[in-house]
Amino acid sequence: MGVSASKERATFSIAADIKSRLEDEVPKSERSRFVEKAIDQALRAVAVKRLKNILDELPRGSSHKGESTTDFLRAQRMKWDGRPLDVLKGSKE
């Protein structure tokens, strides 16, 4: 989210009481920016929650003994992305 980012109009419905509170609290000239920031923060929270769930589901135990956490997470990311593990080792792109 930046100053130079292109803007698009969005149409959606919100509860009347939330709309009223928004109008009471945020000046008209600042509402789009306020709503954009609120949506961005909410989406980031969703992404953090999803990542925490993924990390909670990682395999436990000694199957990765000797492998650094960084290397393990890189390999997991490659699997999640669908990229071949050769990419991780630098032998394939």
PDB file with one MODEL, atoms N, CA, C and O in Angstrom:
MODEL        1
ATOM      1  N   MET A   1       0.857  -1.172   0.000  1.00  0.00           N
ATOM      2  CA  MET A   1       0.000   0.000   0.000  1.00  0.00           C
ATOM      3  C   MET A   1       0.898   1.228   0.000  1.00  0.00           C
ATOM      4  O   MET A   1       1.596   1.497   0.977  1.00  0.00           O
ATOM      5  N   GLY A   2       0.876   1.962  -1.085  1.00  0.00           N
ATOM      6  CA  GLY A   2       1.724   3.128  -1.171  1.00  0.00           C
ATOM      7  C   GLY A   2       0.990   4.286  -1.796  1.00  0.00           C
ATOM      8  O   GLY A   2      -0.112   4.141  -2.325  1.00  0.00           O
ATOM      9  N   VAL A   3       1.625   5.445  -1.724  1.00  0.00           N
ATOM     10  CA  VAL A   3       1.030   6.664  -2.251  1.00  0.00           C
ATOM     11  C   VAL A   3       0.826   6.561  -3.759  1.00  0.00           C
ATOM     12  O   VAL A   3      -0.182   7.039  -4.279  1.00  0.00           O
ATOM     13  N   SER A   4       1.768   5.943  -4.466  1.00  0.00           N
ATOM     14  CA  SER A   4       1.696   5.891  -5.920  1.00  0.00           C
ATOM     15  C   SER A   4       0.891   4.701  -6.447  1.00  0.00           C
ATOM     16  O   SER A   4       0.751   4.551  -7.661  1.00  0.00           O
ATOM     17  N   ALA A   5       0.367   3.864  -5.573  1.00  0.00           N
ATOM     18  CA  ALA A   5      -0.403   2.704  -6.011  1.00  0.00           C
ATOM     19  C   ALA A   5      -1.671   3.159  -6.721  1.00  0.00           C
ATOM     20  O   ALA A   5      -2.334   4.105  -6.294  1.00  0.00           O
ATOM     21  N   SER A   6      -1.998   2.470  -7.814  1.00  0.00           N
ATOM     22  CA  SER A   6      -3.223   2.826  -8.522  1.00  0.00           C
ATOM     23  C   SER A   6      -4.422   2.438  -7.672  1.00  0.00           C
ATOM     24  O   SER A   6      -4.374   1.469  -6.914  1.00  0.00           O
ATOM     25  N   LYS A   7      -5.465   3.183  -7.802  1.00  0.00           N
ATOM     26  CA  LYS A   7      -6.666   2.970  -6.998  1.00  0.00           C
ATOM     27  C   LYS A   7      -7.774   2.423  -7.875  1.00  0.00           C
ATOM     28  O   LYS A   7      -7.871   2.760  -9.055  1.00  0.00           O
ATOM     29  N   GLU A   8      -8.603   1.585  -7.297  1.00  0.00           N
ATOM     30  CA  GLU A   8      -9.782   1.066  -7.971  1.00  0.00           C
ATOM     31  C   GLU A   8     -10.973   1.238  -7.055  1.00  0.00           C
ATOM     32  O   GLU A   8     -10.873   1.096  -5.836  1.00  0.00           O
ATOM     33  N   ARG A   9     -12.091   1.543  -7.663  1.00  0.00           N
ATOM     34  CA  ARG A   9     -13.324   1.695  -6.902  1.00  0.00           C
ATOM     35  C   ARG A   9     -13.848   0.312  -6.533  1.00  0.00           C
ATOM     36  O   ARG A   9     -13.806  -0.611  -7.346  1.00  0.00           O
ATOM     37  N   ALA A  10     -14.340   0.172  -5.310  1.00  0.00           N
ATOM     38  CA  ALA A  10     -14.915  -1.084  -4.850  1.00  0.00           C
ATOM     39  C   ALA A  10     -16.308  -0.804  -4.291  1.00  0.00           C
ATOM     40  O   ALA A  10     -16.544   0.226  -3.658  1.00  0.00           O
ATOM     41  N   THR A  11     -17.202  -1.719  -4.531  1.00  0.00           N
ATOM     42  CA  THR A  11     -18.560  -1.574  -4.027  1.00  0.00           C
ATOM     43  C   THR A  11     -18.857  -2.759  -3.124  1.00  0.00           C
ATOM     44  O   THR A  11     -18.751  -3.909  -3.548  1.00  0.00           O
ATOM     45  N   PHE A  12     -19.227  -2.484  -1.889  1.00  0.00           N
ATOM     46  CA  PHE A  12     -19.598  -3.533  -0.962  1.00  0.00           C
ATOM     47  C   PHE A  12     -20.527  -2.939   0.075  1.00  0.00           C
ATOM     48  O   PHE A  12     -20.643  -1.719   0.194  1.00  0.00           O
ATOM     49  N   SER A  13     -21.176  -3.791   0.812  1.00  0.00           N
ATOM     50  CA  SER A  13     -22.132  -3.343   1.824  1.00  0.00           C
ATOM     51  C   SER A  13     -21.567  -3.570   3.215  1.00  0.00           C
ATOM     52  O   SER A  13     -20.870  -4.552   3.467  1.00  0.00           O
ATOM     53  N   ILE A  14     -21.881  -2.644   4.116  1.00  0.00           N
ATOM     54  CA  ILE A  14     -21.505  -2.801   5.516  1.00  0.00           C
ATOM     55  C   ILE A  14     -22.737  -2.501   6.364  1.00  0.00           C
ATOM     56  O   ILE A  14     -23.678  -1.853   5.906  1.00  0.00           O
ATOM     57  N   ALA A  15     -22.716  -2.975   7.582  1.00  0.00           N
ATOM     58  CA  ALA A  15     -23.843  -2.767   8.490  1.00  0.00           C
ATOM     59  C   ALA A  15     -24.058  -1.271   8.722  1.00  0.00           C
ATOM     60  O   ALA A  15     -23.105  -0.493   8.775  1.00  0.00           O
ATOM     61  N   ALA A  16     -25.315  -0.892   8.859  1.00  0.00           N
ATOM     62  CA  ALA A  16     -25.673   0.522   9.026  1.00  0.00           C
ATOM     63  C   ALA A  16     -24.992   1.148  10.234  1.00  0.00           C
ATOM     64  O   ALA A  16     -24.542   2.292  10.169  1.00  0.00           O
ATOM     65  N   ASP A  17     -24.913   0.411  11.330  1.00  0.00           N
ATOM     66  CA  ASP A  17     -24.284   0.984  12.534  1.00  0.00           C
ATOM     67  C   ASP A  17     -22.784   1.214  12.334  1.00  0.00           C
ATOM     68  O   ASP A  17     -22.233   2.181  12.860  1.00  0.00           O
ATOM     69  N   ILE A  18     -22.122   0.339  11.582  1.00  0.00           N
ATOM     70  CA  ILE A  18     -20.694   0.525  11.314  1.00  0.00           C
ATOM     71  C   ILE A  18     -20.495   1.720  10.387  1.00  0.00           C
ATOM     72  O   ILE A  18     -19.580   2.520  10.583  1.00  0.00           O
ATOM     73  N   LYS A  19     -21.353   1.837   9.378  1.00  0.00           N
ATOM     74  CA  LYS A  19     -21.277   2.983   8.465  1.00  0.00           C
ATOM     75  C   LYS A  19     -21.479   4.281   9.233  1.00  0.00           C
ATOM     76  O   LYS A  19     -20.766   5.256   9.000  1.00  0.00           O
ATOM     77  N   SER A  20     -22.428   4.301  10.132  1.00  0.00           N
ATOM     78  CA  SER A  20     -22.702   5.494  10.930  1.00  0.00           C
ATOM     79  C   SER A  20     -21.501   5.855  11.805  1.00  0.00           C
ATOM     80  O   SER A  20     -21.128   7.023  11.907  1.00  0.00           O
ATOM     81  N   ARG A  21     -20.902   4.845  12.432  1.00  0.00           N
ATOM     82  CA  ARG A  21     -19.721   5.098  13.270  1.00  0.00           C
ATOM     83  C   ARG A  21     -18.563   5.610  12.436  1.00  0.00           C
ATOM     84  O   ARG A  21     -17.841   6.512  12.861  1.00  0.00           O
ATOM     85  N   LEU A  22     -18.377   5.035  11.232  1.00  0.00           N
ATOM     86  CA  LEU A  22     -17.330   5.501  10.338  1.00  0.00           C
ATOM     87  C   LEU A  22     -17.547   6.972   9.990  1.00  0.00           C
ATOM     88  O   LEU A  22     -16.613   7.771  10.047  1.00  0.00           O
ATOM     89  N   GLU A  23     -18.763   7.320   9.634  1.00  0.00           N
ATOM     90  CA  GLU A  23     -19.077   8.698   9.263  1.00  0.00           C
ATOM     91  C   GLU A  23     -18.906   9.653  10.446  1.00  0.00           C
ATOM     92  O   GLU A  23     -18.508  10.803  10.262  1.00  0.00           O
ATOM     93  N   ASP A  24     -19.208   9.180  11.659  1.00  0.00           N
ATOM     94  CA  ASP A  24     -19.049  10.009  12.858  1.00  0.00           C
ATOM     95  C   ASP A  24     -17.581  10.232  13.218  1.00  0.00           C
ATOM     96  O   ASP A  24     -17.207  11.301  13.699  1.00  0.00           O
ATOM     97  N   GLU A  25     -16.765   9.227  12.984  1.00  0.00           N
ATOM     98  CA  GLU A  25     -15.377   9.255  13.467  1.00  0.00           C
ATOM     99  C   GLU A  25     -14.346   9.714  12.435  1.00  0.00           C
ATOM    100  O   GLU A  25     -13.316  10.278  12.804  1.00  0.00           O
ATOM    101  N   VAL A  26     -14.609   9.481  11.159  1.00  0.00           N
ATOM    102  CA  VAL A  26     -13.592   9.729  10.137  1.00  0.00           C
ATOM    103  C   VAL A  26     -14.122  10.773   9.148  1.00  0.00           C
ATOM    104  O   VAL A  26     -15.188  10.588   8.561  1.00  0.00           O
ATOM    105  N   PRO A  27     -13.381  11.860   8.966  1.00  0.00           N
ATOM    106  CA  PRO A  27     -13.812  12.869   7.996  1.00  0.00           C
ATOM    107  C   PRO A  27     -13.970  12.269   6.599  1.00  0.00           C
ATOM    108  O   PRO A  27     -13.243  11.346   6.231  1.00  0.00           O
ATOM    109  N   LYS A  28     -14.912  12.789   5.832  1.00  0.00           N
ATOM    110  CA  LYS A  28     -15.228  12.265   4.504  1.00  0.00           C
ATOM    111  C   LYS A  28     -13.986  12.153   3.627  1.00  0.00           C
ATOM    112  O   LYS A  28     -13.838  11.177   2.891  1.00  0.00           O
ATOM    113  N   SER A  29     -13.104  13.124   3.693  1.00  0.00           N
ATOM    114  CA  SER A  29     -11.917  13.136   2.842  1.00  0.00           C
ATOM    115  C   SER A  29     -10.886  12.065   3.221  1.00  0.00           C
ATOM    116  O   SER A  29      -9.945  11.821   2.466  1.00  0.00           O
ATOM    117  N   GLU A  30     -11.059  11.431   4.377  1.00  0.00           N
ATOM    118  CA  GLU A  30     -10.098  10.433   4.849  1.00  0.00           C
ATOM    119  C   GLU A  30     -10.669   9.020   4.894  1.00  0.00           C
ATOM    120  O   GLU A  30      -9.960   8.088   5.274  1.00  0.00           O
ATOM    121  N   ARG A  31     -11.925   8.840   4.518  1.00  0.00           N
ATOM    122  CA  ARG A  31     -12.581   7.533   4.675  1.00  0.00           C
ATOM    123  C   ARG A  31     -11.982   6.451   3.795  1.00  0.00           C
ATOM    124  O   ARG A  31     -11.763   5.333   4.260  1.00  0.00           O
ATOM    125  N   SER A  32     -11.714   6.759   2.537  1.00  0.00           N
ATOM    126  CA  SER A  32     -11.144   5.730   1.658  1.00  0.00           C
ATOM    127  C   SER A  32      -9.814   5.234   2.206  1.00  0.00           C
ATOM    128  O   SER A  32      -9.569   4.029   2.256  1.00  0.00           O
ATOM    129  N   ARG A  33      -8.966   6.153   2.613  1.00  0.00           N
ATOM    130  CA  ARG A  33      -7.665   5.785   3.174  1.00  0.00           C
ATOM    131  C   ARG A  33      -7.840   4.968   4.455  1.00  0.00           C
ATOM    132  O   ARG A  33      -7.128   3.989   4.677  1.00  0.00           O
ATOM    133  N   PHE A  34      -8.786   5.376   5.289  1.00  0.00           N
ATOM    134  CA  PHE A  34      -9.055   4.676   6.546  1.00  0.00           C
ATOM    135  C   PHE A  34      -9.510   3.244   6.276  1.00  0.00           C
ATOM    136  O   PHE A  34      -8.999   2.300   6.879  1.00  0.00           O
ATOM    137  N   VAL A  35     -10.470   3.086   5.370  1.00  0.00           N
ATOM    138  CA  VAL A  35     -11.000   1.762   5.050  1.00  0.00           C
ATOM    139  C   VAL A  35      -9.922   0.897   4.402  1.00  0.00           C
ATOM    140  O   VAL A  35      -9.801  -0.286   4.722  1.00  0.00           O
ATOM    141  N   GLU A  36      -9.142   1.477   3.496  1.00  0.00           N
ATOM    142  CA  GLU A  36      -8.054   0.742   2.844  1.00  0.00           C
ATOM    143  C   GLU A  36      -7.061   0.222   3.887  1.00  0.00           C
ATOM    144  O   GLU A  36      -6.636  -0.932   3.823  1.00  0.00           O
ATOM    145  N   LYS A  37      -6.701   1.063   4.830  1.00  0.00           N
ATOM    146  CA  LYS A  37      -5.758   0.660   5.884  1.00  0.00           C
ATOM    147  C   LYS A  37      -6.356  -0.431   6.766  1.00  0.00           C
ATOM    148  O   LYS A  37      -5.665  -1.379   7.139  1.00  0.00           O
ATOM    149  N   ALA A  38      -7.638  -0.300   7.098  1.00  0.00           N
ATOM    150  CA  ALA A  38      -8.292  -1.303   7.939  1.00  0.00           C
ATOM    151  C   ALA A  38      -8.347  -2.659   7.232  1.00  0.00           C
ATOM    152  O   ALA A  38      -8.107  -3.694   7.853  1.00  0.00           O
ATOM    153  N   ILE A  39      -8.662  -2.650   5.942  1.00  0.00           N
ATOM    154  CA  ILE A  39      -8.704  -3.897   5.179  1.00  0.00           C
ATOM    155  C   ILE A  39      -7.313  -4.502   5.086  1.00  0.00           C
ATOM    156  O   ILE A  39      -7.154  -5.712   5.247  1.00  0.00           O
ATOM    157  N   ASP A  40      -6.304  -3.677   4.829  1.00  0.00           N
ATOM    158  CA  ASP A  40      -4.929  -4.157   4.751  1.00  0.00           C
ATOM    159  C   ASP A  40      -4.512  -4.817   6.063  1.00  0.00           C
ATOM    160  O   ASP A  40      -3.927  -5.901   6.055  1.00  0.00           O
ATOM    161  N   GLN A  41      -4.807  -4.173   7.181  1.00  0.00           N
ATOM    162  CA  GLN A  41      -4.457  -4.740   8.490  1.00  0.00           C
ATOM    163  C   GLN A  41      -5.190  -6.060   8.734  1.00  0.00           C
ATOM    164  O   GLN A  41      -4.604  -7.007   9.258  1.00  0.00           O
ATOM    165  N   ALA A  42      -6.462  -6.124   8.359  1.00  0.00           N
ATOM    166  CA  ALA A  42      -7.234  -7.354   8.545  1.00  0.00           C
ATOM    167  C   ALA A  42      -6.673  -8.485   7.679  1.00  0.00           C
ATOM    168  O   ALA A  42      -6.583  -9.625   8.134  1.00  0.00           O
ATOM    169  N   LEU A  43      -6.299  -8.179   6.445  1.00  0.00           N
ATOM    170  CA  LEU A  43      -5.736  -9.204   5.556  1.00  0.00           C
ATOM    171  C   LEU A  43      -4.375  -9.686   6.050  1.00  0.00           C
ATOM    172  O   LEU A  43      -4.044 -10.866   5.929  1.00  0.00           O
ATOM    173  N   ARG A  44      -3.593  -8.770   6.606  1.00  0.00           N
ATOM    174  CA  ARG A  44      -2.308  -9.171   7.191  1.00  0.00           C
ATOM    175  C   ARG A  44      -2.531 -10.101   8.383  1.00  0.00           C
ATOM    176  O   ARG A  44      -1.794 -11.070   8.563  1.00  0.00           O
ATOM    177  N   ALA A  45      -3.540  -9.808   9.191  1.00  0.00           N
ATOM    178  CA  ALA A  45      -3.857 -10.666  10.341  1.00  0.00           C
ATOM    179  C   ALA A  45      -4.275 -12.059   9.875  1.00  0.00           C
ATOM    180  O   ALA A  45      -3.909 -13.056  10.496  1.00  0.00           O
ATOM    181  N   VAL A  46      -5.036 -12.132   8.789  1.00  0.00           N
ATOM    182  CA  VAL A  46      -5.435 -13.423   8.227  1.00  0.00           C
ATOM    183  C   VAL A  46      -4.196 -14.193   7.760  1.00  0.00           C
ATOM    184  O   VAL A  46      -4.081 -15.394   8.002  1.00  0.00           O
ATOM    185  N   ALA A  47      -3.273 -13.500   7.092  1.00  0.00           N
ATOM    186  CA  ALA A  47      -2.052 -14.147   6.607  1.00  0.00           C
ATOM    187  C   ALA A  47      -1.189 -14.649   7.769  1.00  0.00           C
ATOM    188  O   ALA A  47      -0.626 -15.741   7.698  1.00  0.00           O
ATOM    189  N   VAL A  48      -1.087 -13.863   8.821  1.00  0.00           N
ATOM    190  CA  VAL A  48      -0.315 -14.280   9.995  1.00  0.00           C
ATOM    191  C   VAL A  48      -0.953 -15.514  10.632  1.00  0.00           C
ATOM    192  O   VAL A  48      -0.253 -16.452  11.012  1.00  0.00           O
ATOM    193  N   LYS A  49      -2.262 -15.511  10.746  1.00  0.00           N
ATOM    194  CA  LYS A  49      -2.968 -16.663  11.324  1.00  0.00           C
ATOM    195  C   LYS A  49      -2.736 -17.909  10.474  1.00  0.00           C
ATOM    196  O   LYS A  49      -2.494 -18.993  11.004  1.00  0.00           O
ATOM    197  N   ARG A  50      -2.812 -17.747   9.134  1.00  0.00           N
ATOM    198  CA  ARG A  50      -2.590 -18.878   8.238  1.00  0.00           C
ATOM    199  C   ARG A  50      -1.165 -19.409   8.397  1.00  0.00           C
ATOM    200  O   ARG A  50      -0.957 -20.621   8.434  1.00  0.00           O
ATOM    201  N   LEU A  51      -0.185 -18.510   8.492  1.00  0.00           N
ATOM    202  CA  LEU A  51       1.203 -18.932   8.673  1.00  0.00           C
ATOM    203  C   LEU A  51       1.387 -19.659   9.998  1.00  0.00           C
ATOM    204  O   LEU A  51       2.071 -20.681  10.058  1.00  0.00           O
ATOM    205  N   LYS A  52       0.786 -19.142  11.048  1.00  0.00           N
ATOM    206  CA  LYS A  52       0.889 -19.816  12.350  1.00  0.00           C
ATOM    207  C   LYS A  52       0.304 -21.218  12.286  1.00  0.00           C
ATOM    208  O   LYS A  52       0.859 -22.152  12.863  1.00  0.00           O
ATOM    209  N   ASN A  53      -0.818 -21.368  11.583  1.00  0.00           N
ATOM    210  CA  ASN A  53      -1.415 -22.696  11.432  1.00  0.00           C
ATOM    211  C   ASN A  53      -0.488 -23.623  10.659  1.00  0.00           C
ATOM    212  O   ASN A  53      -0.335 -24.791  11.017  1.00  0.00           O
ATOM    213  N   ILE A  54       0.132 -23.108   9.600  1.00  0.00           N
ATOM    214  CA  ILE A  54       1.078 -23.909   8.820  1.00  0.00           C
ATOM    215  C   ILE A  54       2.248 -24.339   9.695  1.00  0.00           C
ATOM    216  O   ILE A  54       2.656 -25.500   9.673  1.00  0.00           O
ATOM    217  N   LEU A  55       2.783 -23.399  10.463  1.00  0.00           N
ATOM    218  CA  LEU A  55       3.923 -23.730  11.331  1.00  0.00           C
ATOM    219  C   LEU A  55       3.529 -24.740  12.407  1.00  0.00           C
ATOM    220  O   LEU A  55       4.328 -25.603  12.770  1.00  0.00           O
ATOM    221  N   ASP A  56       2.306 -24.634  12.915  1.00  0.00           N
ATOM    222  CA  ASP A  56       1.830 -25.598  13.920  1.00  0.00           C
ATOM    223  C   ASP A  56       1.702 -27.004  13.340  1.00  0.00           C
ATOM    224  O   ASP A  56       1.802 -27.992  14.067  1.00  0.00           O
ATOM    225  N   GLU A  57       1.481 -27.090  12.031  1.00  0.00           N
ATOM    226  CA  GLU A  57       1.289 -28.394  11.391  1.00  0.00           C
ATOM    227  C   GLU A  57       2.583 -29.003  10.858  1.00  0.00           C
ATOM    228  O   GLU A  57       2.565 -30.113  10.326  1.00  0.00           O
ATOM    229  N   LEU A  58       3.705 -28.295  10.994  1.00  0.00           N
ATOM    230  CA  LEU A  58       4.976 -28.849  10.526  1.00  0.00           C
ATOM    231  C   LEU A  58       5.293 -30.120  11.296  1.00  0.00           C
ATOM    232  O   LEU A  58       4.933 -30.245  12.467  1.00  0.00           O
ATOM    233  N   PRO A  59       5.963 -31.062  10.647  1.00  0.00           N
ATOM    234  CA  PRO A  59       6.297 -32.313  11.326  1.00  0.00           C
ATOM    235  C   PRO A  59       7.223 -32.076  12.510  1.00  0.00           C
ATOM    236  O   PRO A  59       8.116 -31.230  12.464  1.00  0.00           O
ATOM    237  N   ARG A  60       6.993 -32.832  13.557  1.00  0.00           N
ATOM    238  CA  ARG A  60       7.825 -32.739  14.761  1.00  0.00           C
ATOM    239  C   ARG A  60       8.712 -33.978  14.843  1.00  0.00           C
ATOM    240  O   ARG A  60       8.502 -34.965  14.139  1.00  0.00           O
ATOM    241  N   GLY A  61       9.680 -33.900  15.696  1.00  0.00           N
ATOM    242  CA  GLY A  61      10.482 -35.085  15.941  1.00  0.00           C
ATOM    243  C   GLY A  61      11.859 -34.994  15.336  1.00  0.00           C
ATOM    244  O   GLY A  61      12.317 -33.921  14.945  1.00  0.00           O
ATOM    245  N   SER A  62      12.513 -36.137  15.265  1.00  0.00           N
ATOM    246  CA  SER A  62      13.922 -36.179  14.887  1.00  0.00           C
ATOM    247  C   SER A  62      14.132 -36.434  13.400  1.00  0.00           C
ATOM    248  O   SER A  62      15.267 -36.665  12.984  1.00  0.00           O
ATOM    249  N   SER A  63      13.085 -36.402  12.588  1.00  0.00           N
ATOM    250  CA  SER A  63      13.252 -36.714  11.169  1.00  0.00           C
ATOM    251  C   SER A  63      14.105 -35.682  10.443  1.00  0.00           C
ATOM    252  O   SER A  63      14.612 -35.959   9.356  1.00  0.00           O
ATOM    253  N   HIS A  64      14.270 -34.511  11.016  1.00  0.00           N
ATOM    254  CA  HIS A  64      15.064 -33.463  10.366  1.00  0.00           C
ATOM    255  C   HIS A  64      16.277 -33.092  11.209  1.00  0.00           C
ATOM    256  O   HIS A  64      16.786 -31.975  11.118  1.00  0.00           O
ATOM    257  N   LYS A  65      16.731 -34.020  12.020  1.00  0.00           N
ATOM    258  CA  LYS A  65      17.887 -33.755  12.879  1.00  0.00           C
ATOM    259  C   LYS A  65      19.112 -33.418  12.038  1.00  0.00           C
ATOM    260  O   LYS A  65      19.373 -34.059  11.020  1.00  0.00           O
ATOM    261  N   GLY A  66      19.841 -32.430  12.462  1.00  0.00           N
ATOM    262  CA  GLY A  66      21.038 -32.024  11.754  1.00  0.00           C
ATOM    263  C   GLY A  66      20.781 -30.960  10.708  1.00  0.00           C
ATOM    264  O   GLY A  66      21.716 -30.297  10.260  1.00  0.00           O
ATOM    265  N   GLU A  67      19.543 -30.786  10.315  1.00  0.00           N
ATOM    266  CA  GLU A  67      19.182 -29.775   9.323  1.00  0.00           C
ATOM    267  C   GLU A  67      18.844 -28.485  10.075  1.00  0.00           C
ATOM    268  O   GLU A  67      18.133 -28.511  11.080  1.00  0.00           O
ATOM    269  N   SER A  68      19.358 -27.362   9.579  1.00  0.00           N
ATOM    270  CA  SER A  68      19.051 -26.103  10.248  1.00  0.00           C
ATOM    271  C   SER A  68      17.576 -25.758  10.034  1.00  0.00           C
ATOM    272  O   SER A  68      16.957 -26.191   9.062  1.00  0.00           O
ATOM    273  N   THR A  69      17.040 -24.983  10.944  1.00  0.00           N
ATOM    274  CA  THR A  69      15.649 -24.544  10.832  1.00  0.00           C
ATOM    275  C   THR A  69      15.438 -23.773   9.541  1.00  0.00           C
ATOM    276  O   THR A  69      14.416 -23.935   8.874  1.00  0.00           O
ATOM    277  N   THR A  70      16.402 -22.936   9.189  1.00  0.00           N
ATOM    278  CA  THR A  70      16.298 -22.148   7.964  1.00  0.00           C
ATOM    279  C   THR A  70      16.214 -23.049   6.740  1.00  0.00           C
ATOM    280  O   THR A  70      15.365 -22.846   5.872  1.00  0.00           O
ATOM    281  N   ASP A  71      17.099 -24.049   6.668  1.00  0.00           N
ATOM    282  CA  ASP A  71      17.078 -24.967   5.529  1.00  0.00           C
ATOM    283  C   ASP A  71      15.774 -25.754   5.482  1.00  0.00           C
ATOM    284  O   ASP A  71      15.214 -25.963   4.406  1.00  0.00           O
ATOM    285  N   PHE A  72      15.294 -26.187   6.632  1.00  0.00           N
ATOM    286  CA  PHE A  72      14.037 -26.926   6.682  1.00  0.00           C
ATOM    287  C   PHE A  72      12.881 -26.069   6.170  1.00  0.00           C
ATOM    288  O   PHE A  72      12.072 -26.525   5.362  1.00  0.00           O
ATOM    289  N   LEU A  73      12.809 -24.815   6.648  1.00  0.00           N
ATOM    290  CA  LEU A  73      11.717 -23.937   6.217  1.00  0.00           C
ATOM    291  C   LEU A  73      11.831 -23.588   4.738  1.00  0.00           C
ATOM    292  O   LEU A  73      10.812 -23.478   4.055  1.00  0.00           O
ATOM    293  N   ARG A  74      13.038 -23.412   4.232  1.00  0.00           N
ATOM    294  CA  ARG A  74      13.208 -23.169   2.799  1.00  0.00           C
ATOM    295  C   ARG A  74      12.693 -24.352   1.983  1.00  0.00           C
ATOM    296  O   ARG A  74      11.998 -24.174   0.984  1.00  0.00           O
ATOM    297  N   ALA A  75      13.042 -25.555   2.418  1.00  0.00           N
ATOM    298  CA  ALA A  75      12.583 -26.749   1.706  1.00  0.00           C
ATOM    299  C   ALA A  75      11.063 -26.851   1.759  1.00  0.00           C
ATOM    300  O   ALA A  75      10.427 -27.201   0.765  1.00  0.00           O
ATOM    301  N   GLN A  76      10.487 -26.550   2.905  1.00  0.00           N
ATOM    302  CA  GLN A  76       9.021 -26.581   3.027  1.00  0.00           C
ATOM    303  C   GLN A  76       8.393 -25.564   2.088  1.00  0.00           C
ATOM    304  O   GLN A  76       7.402 -25.862   1.422  1.00  0.00           O
ATOM    305  N   ARG A  77       8.962 -24.369   2.031  1.00  0.00           N
ATOM    306  CA  ARG A  77       8.427 -23.332   1.150  1.00  0.00           C
ATOM    307  C   ARG A  77       8.466 -23.782  -0.306  1.00  0.00           C
ATOM    308  O   ARG A  77       7.519 -23.555  -1.058  1.00  0.00           O
ATOM    309  N   MET A  78       9.543 -24.407  -0.690  1.00  0.00           N
ATOM    310  CA  MET A  78       9.647 -24.908  -2.061  1.00  0.00           C
ATOM    311  C   MET A  78       8.547 -25.934  -2.339  1.00  0.00           C
ATOM    312  O   MET A  78       7.934 -25.916  -3.406  1.00  0.00           O
ATOM    313  N   LYS A  79       8.303 -26.816  -1.391  1.00  0.00           N
ATOM    314  CA  LYS A  79       7.241 -27.818  -1.565  1.00  0.00           C
ATOM    315  C   LYS A  79       5.884 -27.132  -1.681  1.00  0.00           C
ATOM    316  O   LYS A  79       5.073 -27.494  -2.534  1.00  0.00           O
ATOM    317  N   TRP A  80       5.638 -26.153  -0.833  1.00  0.00           N
ATOM    318  CA  TRP A  80       4.355 -25.446  -0.850  1.00  0.00           C
ATOM    319  C   TRP A  80       4.177 -24.682  -2.156  1.00  0.00           C
ATOM    320  O   TRP A  80       3.071 -24.607  -2.691  1.00  0.00           O
ATOM    321  N   ASP A  81       5.265 -24.118  -2.666  1.00  0.00           N
ATOM    322  CA  ASP A  81       5.211 -23.356  -3.914  1.00  0.00           C
ATOM    323  C   ASP A  81       5.128 -24.266  -5.133  1.00  0.00           C
ATOM    324  O   ASP A  81       4.768 -23.812  -6.219  1.00  0.00           O
ATOM    325  N   GLY A  82       5.456 -25.541  -4.968  1.00  0.00           N
ATOM    326  CA  GLY A  82       5.454 -26.464  -6.080  1.00  0.00           C
ATOM    327  C   GLY A  82       6.729 -26.424  -6.898  1.00  0.00           C
ATOM    328  O   GLY A  82       6.787 -26.983  -7.993  1.00  0.00           O
ATOM    329  N   ARG A  83       7.750 -25.766  -6.371  1.00  0.00           N
ATOM    330  CA  ARG A  83       9.027 -25.698  -7.094  1.00  0.00           C
ATOM    331  C   ARG A  83       9.863 -26.935  -6.761  1.00  0.00           C
ATOM    332  O   ARG A  83       9.768 -27.464  -5.653  1.00  0.00           O
ATOM    333  N   PRO A  84      10.677 -27.397  -7.703  1.00  0.00           N
ATOM    334  CA  PRO A  84      11.532 -28.550  -7.414  1.00  0.00           C
ATOM    335  C   PRO A  84      12.579 -28.186  -6.366  1.00  0.00           C
ATOM    336  O   PRO A  84      13.060 -27.053  -6.315  1.00  0.00           O
ATOM    337  N   LEU A  85      12.920 -29.158  -5.540  1.00  0.00           N
ATOM    338  CA  LEU A  85      13.896 -28.917  -4.476  1.00  0.00           C
ATOM    339  C   LEU A  85      15.281 -28.623  -5.040  1.00  0.00           C
ATOM    340  O   LEU A  85      16.129 -28.092  -4.322  1.00  0.00           O
ATOM    341  N   ASP A  86      15.537 -28.954  -6.312  1.00  0.00           N
ATOM    342  CA  ASP A  86      16.820 -28.612  -6.928  1.00  0.00           C
ATOM    343  C   ASP A  86      17.048 -27.111  -6.917  1.00  0.00           C
ATOM    344  O   ASP A  86      18.189 -26.652  -6.856  1.00  0.00           O
ATOM    345  N   VAL A  87      15.960 -26.341  -6.976  1.00  0.00           N
ATOM    346  CA  VAL A  87      16.072 -24.878  -6.958  1.00  0.00           C
ATOM    347  C   VAL A  87      16.717 -24.434  -5.653  1.00  0.00           C
ATOM    348  O   VAL A  87      17.562 -23.539  -5.639  1.00  0.00           O
ATOM    349  N   LEU A  88      16.309 -25.070  -4.556  1.00  0.00           N
ATOM    350  CA  LEU A  88      16.848 -24.734  -3.249  1.00  0.00           C
ATOM    351  C   LEU A  88      18.364 -24.937  -3.214  1.00  0.00           C
ATOM    352  O   LEU A  88      19.096 -24.156  -2.605  1.00  0.00           O
ATOM    353  N   LYS A  89      18.808 -25.974  -3.860  1.00  0.00           N
ATOM    354  CA  LYS A  89      20.237 -26.301  -3.853  1.00  0.00           C
ATOM    355  C   LYS A  89      21.010 -25.482  -4.862  1.00  0.00           C
ATOM    356  O   LYS A  89      22.238 -25.551  -4.902  1.00  0.00           O
ATOM    357  N   GLY A  90      20.316 -24.708  -5.680  1.00  0.00           N
ATOM    358  CA  GLY A  90      20.976 -23.847  -6.658  1.00  0.00           C
ATOM    359  C   GLY A  90      21.371 -24.546  -7.943  1.00  0.00           C
ATOM    360  O   GLY A  90      22.077 -23.970  -8.771  1.00  0.00           O
ATOM    361  N   SER A  91      20.925 -25.776  -8.119  1.00  0.00           N
ATOM    362  CA  SER A  91      21.312 -26.499  -9.339  1.00  0.00           C
ATOM    363  C   SER A  91      20.265 -26.430 -10.446  1.00  0.00           C
ATOM    364  O   SER A  91      20.474 -26.957 -11.538  1.00  0.00           O
ATOM    365  N   LYS A  92      19.145 -25.783 -10.163  1.00  0.00           N
ATOM    366  CA  LYS A  92      18.076 -25.686 -11.160  1.00  0.00           C
ATOM    367  C   LYS A  92      17.270 -24.441 -10.888  1.00  0.00           C
ATOM    368  O   LYS A  92      17.181 -24.002  -9.742  1.00  0.00           O
ATOM    369  N   GLU A  93      16.678 -23.861 -11.919  1.00  0.00           N
ATOM    370  CA  GLU A  93      15.839 -22.678 -11.739  1.00  0.00           C
ATOM    371  C   GLU A  93      14.416 -22.966 -12.093  1.00  0.00           C
ATOM    372  O   GLU A  93      13.566 -22.081 -12.001  1.00  0.00           O
TER     373      GLU A  93
ENDMDL
END
